[in-house]
Amino acid sequence: MAEVEEKHDENEAEPEESADLTEVEQELIDKLKREFEGKEWEISDDLYVRFARAFATEENRDQVTIEALDAAMKWRDEIKIDELVERRLGDVERHESYAKNWPFYFHGVDRQGHPVWIEQMGLAEPSELIKLGFTGDDVLDFHVVAQEQNEKLKEELSKKRNLLTYQHVAIIDMQGFGKKHMSKQFLTPAKQCIEMLQTYYPGTLYRMYIVNAPSVFRKVWTVVKRWIDPVAATKIRVLGEDFIEIMKEDINPSNIPEIYGGNCLIEDCTCTEWMTYTKYKKLQQTNAELGGGRKNSPRKIRKQSLRILMMSWKTLSDDLQFYHVLLG
């Protein structure tokens, strides 16, 4: 544990979003606060900052920002987001069943302290999810829940370091991607997830690495890229199998899993975490109180991924050991 903290600290930098506000940004935030004053929503200062910066390239920036924030808050009301998170995370068996067929987890932080999200999209099994009774709406729900988990984690990171942190790094592993992922059953919910993230969580992506991308995915990418906001697209790097050196520019090897060429061995890892309902509620309570390069087969990676999930499901206690390791 100490070794992980030491390796992270020696390269620690401040998140770029923690920079002081410009005069233009402060004026827009003041305008947003006047616009939303008296409405039923509780909007944090951090959220105002994120939205004020997210649309900096828009021609009619002020109006676009007001409309985007208004739409995001109304959407949260419409889907009853707090109830959604509790319901989805509370159904442990179903949540675990979904994750086994569309693996994803959090793993450490990058050099600036952004949380790292790993999604093994190439191991997603669309047909198996359908057999288990999951729908496109379920896929969207689980990605909403994951993003809410991510937001809670970033709140904790911000308070722990006293540095605003609202962005994250995503590693999307495409090893195993094939024809089954080019069907409507897969692409439709994937597009819905992209639209949801861009519309309701703008400005949250710091960097995305799409790794182990086979040639067939690169053809699909020409279509998928059209769904992505041009600003966000500049933060995405599509890589093949030789990605570790590029990834290390943003992430210390001590925070990269061994299966991707890092130094963090899965078997001994304490910074990998499956965000269980118990962990989510504890983190929520704490926030309130604080105010690559390896060529593994898909089968081998799936086995290691399931080991991650099973290991994490054994840590259902309320202790915050994981967060102490993660936050340094």
Order of alpha helices (4+ residues) and beta strands (2+ residues): alpha-alpha-alpha-alpha-alpha-alpha-beta-beta-alpha-alpha-beta-alpha-beta-alpha-alpha-beta-alpha-beta-alpha-alpha-alpha
